[in-house]
């Protein structure tokens, strides 16, 4: 089954929606205008129930089929990023310092297109819940919607997500069973020493020298503490200390992230992180203030639901254009919270040869729209006509 004819017919209209959203990016939970646009469209489509304010600013639309049955959730994210766009496109962001650099405008538009199709045809038994989520980019909007009782309120039994992937050709899909995206933990460390004259270091406790040792030794978590067959990334991304060339400061600080794909390795990484930081600081008579924040959990695809997603994608794209066992990625995704609450799967749709995600030159590829709509429709009809 190729791209749905109706999805192809909707291409131009959905592209207009996507570009409209792109010009008006909003961050985190402050997506009121985008959410209002989504809710207005859903009501215009004749969606049976449209509820706003789920997880603060999320929107859920319920489409009832021709007969009784289960409820399946389909999710898209709505928020943008705090970047200044450099694409120069006619539909570029009109808000300085904000842009859709991760394709959430495309995700939202594709799910709106699928909602329009499903509301027109209703060729399924049961209900489709179309979920439009705020604050994926660091705000845990998926967790907020789950904690707001979304799954129970709409009696969602399965939930599916989709994200565009630059570098994967348009018309292709990629997925895997199990861990597909990483847990994202963050840390801030302050080394408290004793400052003094740079020419008399023996009278100081140098927090910069101590911090440098710590940064280097943190790499031993991956190379010597973790099983080499298990993935772990420890990246220090900012180091601050001092403001004069001849003064050793009293303190220095650094921040970064830890990425893992396994709960046991996640625990190991945090434990060894704390031991290394505290141990090296103490060995130099310094103190270490450690703030270690566990952010998004691992995104884990359920086995049966992954097979359902592969079947739907294969019907649309052909088996040769579906990668069923893509390598996991060390980026994070808060759809993980929904997958912890209900069985489901997260799939990538090709965005073609474009700039990478979170890049100011990125733009969602509108040629992917019909493929995404067709996948959503096929998946919904398969799961609710089984």
N, C-alpha and C positions, 0 to 999 in steps of 0.2 A: 504494500500500500504506500504510494508516494505521498508528497505533501497534499493535504486536503485542498480540493478546489476552492472551498469557501475560505480557507486560510489564505490562499493566494489572492482571492478577491479582497480580503480585508487588509492586505499588505499596505496599501497606500494610506488608508485611514489610520491604521495602527501606527504607521511611521509618523504621521502628523501628531498623534498623541505623544509618542516617544520624544519627538523633538520639542514639543511644547513643554513637557516635563523637564527636558534637558536644559532649556533656557531659564528655568526657575528652580534651581537646586536648593534643597533645604537639608539641614544637618540634624542628626541624632533624632530626638523625640519632637523637635520643632518642625514637623512636616505637615502642619495644619493645611496648607494650601494644596499640597499633593494629595493628602487624605481626602480633602473635600472634592477634588477633581475625580478621584477614584470613586467615591461614594455617589457622586452625581452620575457618572457613567453607568455604574451598576444599577441604579434606579431606572435610568433610561432604557437599559437593556431588558427590564422586567424581572430582574433578580428578586426572588420571593422575599428575602429578608436581608436588609443591609444594616449592620450594626457598627457604629463608630465608637471610638474611645476605648477599644480593647487594648490593654497594655499601654494606656495613656493616649496614644494617637493612632493605634492600629485600626484597620477596617476589615470586617469579615462579611462576605456576602454568601448567602445560602441559596443554592439553586436546586429545586426539587425536581426529581425525574418523573417518569410516567407511572412509576409504581413504587411500592414501599421497598425499603432496603437500608443498607448501611450508609454511613457518611464518610467520604474520603476528602482529606484536605489537600489543597494545592497552594503553595506559599511563594510569594515574591517579596523582596525588600524594596523600600522606597527612598531611603536616605542617601545623601551625597557625601562628599568629602571636603575638608577645608584646604582646597588647592585652587590656584589660579590657572584657568584654562588657557592653553596656547594653540588650540587647534585652528583657530581662524575660521571655523565653519559658520555659515549664516545662522545656525541654531545654537551657537556657543552660549555659554552661561552669561546671563545678564547681571549676575551678582558677583562683584569682585571678591576673590578669596574663597569662593565656593564653586564646586563643579561635580558633575556626575562622572567620576573617574573610575568607577568600578562597574558601570553598566546597570545599576539598579533602575535607571529610567527604562532601559530595555526590558528588564525583568518584569517591571510593573506593566508596561504596555503589552507585552506578550500575554500575561495572565489576564489582562482586561480583554484582549482579543479572544482568548479562549472562553472567558466568561460570556462574551456576547454570543459566540457560536453555541455554547452549551445551553444558554437560555433560549436560543432560537429553536434548537432541535430537541433537546431533552431526551435523547436516545439512550436512556439508562434508567435503572431502577435504584431508588435511594436518593442520596443527596450529595452534592458537591459543595464543599466550603472553600471559597477562594479567599485566601488569607494575604493581606497586604500589611507588612510589618515595618515598623519604624526602627531606627537605632541599631542596625546591624553593625555599623562601623564603630564598634567599641562600647556601645551602650547597652548591649544585651537585651535588645527589644524582643527577641524570641523568648527569652526567659520571662520577660514581663508579661507577654501575652499568655504564656502557659500558666504563670502564677495568678493571672486574672481569671482563670477558670475557663479559658477558651475551649479546651478539649472536651470538658464535661458539658459546657453550655450547648455546644453544637454537636455533641455526641460523635466526635471525630474518632474513627477507629484506625485509620492509616493516614500518614502525612508524607508529602513528597515536596522536594525543593529542586530548583534548577539554577545554575549559574553559567554565565558565558565564560569562555576560555580563549583568550588570544593565543594564536599559534596552532590551534586546532581548526582545521578547515571548516568553513561554513557547510552545513549539511551533515556534519559528523557529530557523534555523541561519545562520551567517555564516562565510565563509572567503575566501581569495584565494590565487592562485598567487604564488610568490616571497616576498619579505620580508613577514611579517605582524606580527612583534614585533621590538623593537629590541635592539641590543647595549647592554649596561649597564656602563659604565665608571665608576669611582669615584676621587676624588682627595682628598688632604689636602695642604695647602700651609701651611708655616710661614715667615713673613717675619721675619727676624732683623735688628733695627735697633740703635739705642742709646737707652736710656731717659733720662728727665730730668724736670725741672720743666715742667709744662704752660704756665707763664708765660714759659718761655725755650725755645721750640721750635727756635730756631736752633742750639742746642747739642745737639740730638738728631737721630737718624734715625728718624722717626716711622713705625713699622710699620703703624699703623692707617690713616694717610693713604695710604701706599703700597699697602696691601691694598685700600683702597677704589678706588683707580685701577685696580688689576688686575681687581677684580670687574666694574667697568664695561666695561673693554676686552675682557674675555672674551666679551662679547656680540657683538663684531665677528667672531668666528669664524663665527657663523651669518649675519650680515648682510653681511659683506664678504669672507670667505675662502672660504666654501662656495658651490657652485652653488645659486642660489635655488630650483632645482627638486629639490634633494636635501635630505632632512630631517636636521637636527642640532639638538639641544637641549643647552645648557650651563646648568646650574642650580647656583648656590651656595646651600646650604641651612643653613649654620651659620657664624657668624663670631664668634670669641672674641679679646678683647684687652683687657688692663688690668683693674684692680679698684679704682681710686680716681679721683675727679673731677679731681684736680690733678696726676696723674702720667702722663706718657707712658711706656708700657711698653717693655721691651726687645724684645718680640716679639708677634706676633699670628698667628692661624691661621684658616683657613677650610676647609670641606669641601664636597663636592657631587658631582654626577653628570654624565656626558656620555652622551647617547643618540643613536645613529645607526642607519641602515637599510642602509648600503652600506659594504663593507670599505674602499674608497678614501677615503670621507668619514671613516670611523673613524680611519684613519691620519692624514689631514689634520688632524682635530680635535685629536688628541694632539700632533702636531708644533707646531701653532700655539699650543696651550695652553702648552706648555713655553717656546716663544719669547716669548710675551707675559708670562708670569710672570717668567721670568729677566731679560728685557730691561728691564721696568719697575723691578724690584728693583735691578738693576745701575745703572740711570740715577740712582738716589737713594743709591748707595753702600750698599745693603742686600744681604743674602743671602737666597736663597729655597731652602728645602728642599721638593722636590716628590716626592710619592709618588702615582703614577698607576697604578691597578690595573685591568687589563682583566678584566672579569667575564664574564657570559654573552655568547656570540656572538649574532648576528642569528638569529632563528627564520625559516628559509626553507622554505616549502612547495614540494615537487617537483611539477612540472606534471602528470604522469600521475596521481600519487597524489591530487592535489587533485581531479581529475576523478572519480576513484573515490569520494572522500568526498562530493562534490556529488551523485553518482548515488545513493548510499546515503541521504543526507539527504533528497533529493527524493522517493525512494520512501516515506519515512516521513511527511514533512511536506508534500509537494507542491512543485512548482518555485516557486510564488509565495511560499513561506515559506522559501526558501533564498537568501541574498544571496551571489552567487558572486564578488564583487569588493569586499569591505568595505575601507575605508581601513585601512592599517596602523596599529598602535598603538605608542606609544613606551615602553610598559612592557616588561619583560623576562620571559623564560621559559626555564628550563633544559632544556625538551624540545628546545631547539636542538641540544644535544649529541647526542641520539639521531638527529635529522634530519641531522646531519653524518656520522653513522656509517652510516645506512641511508636509503633513500628512504622518504618518508612525507608526512603532512600533519597539520596542527593546525587544529581547527575550534572555533568558539564555539557554544554552545547557550544559548538564551534563558533568563534567570532572572527576567524580568518587571520590574515596577516596584518595585524594592527599593533599599535603601541600596547605595552603591557598595562595591566591593572594598576591603579594608583599612580599613573603617570599623567602629567599635565597635558600630554599630547594624545591621550586615549579618547576614543569615541566608540560607543556601541555600534556594531555593524548592523544596519537595518536589513541587510540581506538575510540575517538569521531569524527574522521575525516569523516568517511563515513556518519555518522548521520548529520553532519553539511552540507556536500555537498548535500545530499539528500534533506534536508530542503530548502536550497537555490534554488535548481532546481525546486522542487515542488511549492514553493511560486511563483517563476518567471512565471512558466507555468500556474498556477492558475490565477494569476493577469492579464496575457496578453492573456488568452483564455476565459475570463469571458464574 
